Amino acid sequence: MNLCKINGCKNKIYVKNWCIKHYMRWYRHGDPNVIKKEQHGYRKHYLYDLWANIKTRCYNKNRLRYKDWGGRGITMCDEWKNSARAFIEWALDNGWKKGLEIDRINNDGNYCPENCRFVTHIKNIHNNRLLYRHNKSGYRGVYYHNRDKKWIAQISINNKKQYLGYFNAKKEAALAYNNAIPDNRPRNIL
């Protein structure tokens, strides 16, 4: 009879030479040796799920969008990583209300008390990375239109796209974007 390869476990193999318990720990946490340590009473609280999702996106390489968080080097501070209670109590003391989302002030920074806050969905959307991998122009709101061989500037306000025009140079399009956005949103650096 084949036994789980985790030291001291005497259960039958399920998958990957692990028993069902260790396989599920790997699936959920990215580590079959994770041991549930704390009893905090928040298991069914919305903030517990948020904590678990943050931890997963930072540490579980098997998750689909790991590259957008953990793959970029974003982590959780040790206090939060090791304790859902510490995260939940911080959240309750720092303005969390139903309907708000966690936001990293510095989008390239880690999840820690100094870099996190709770904001509305709209404010959270506006604090995203300046440029994504697929952005070829180097500017927010600017892309190249192959058919017309011109640069296009566009902006989204209240979930509605507004085209700002065609431009011969991408810097002109970036300037048009900067002139069209509200004051509270990030601008292109020219």
Secondary structure, DSSP 8 states (H G I E B T S, - for coil): --B-SSTT--SB--BTTB-HHHHHHHHHHS-TT-------S-TTSHHHHHHHHHHHHHH-TTSTTGGGTGGGT--B-HHHHT-HHHHHHHHHHTT--TT-EEEESSTTS-BSTTTEEEE-HHHHHHSS-S--TT--SSSTTEEEETTTTEEEEEEEETTEEEEEEEESSHHHHHHHHHHHS-TTS-----
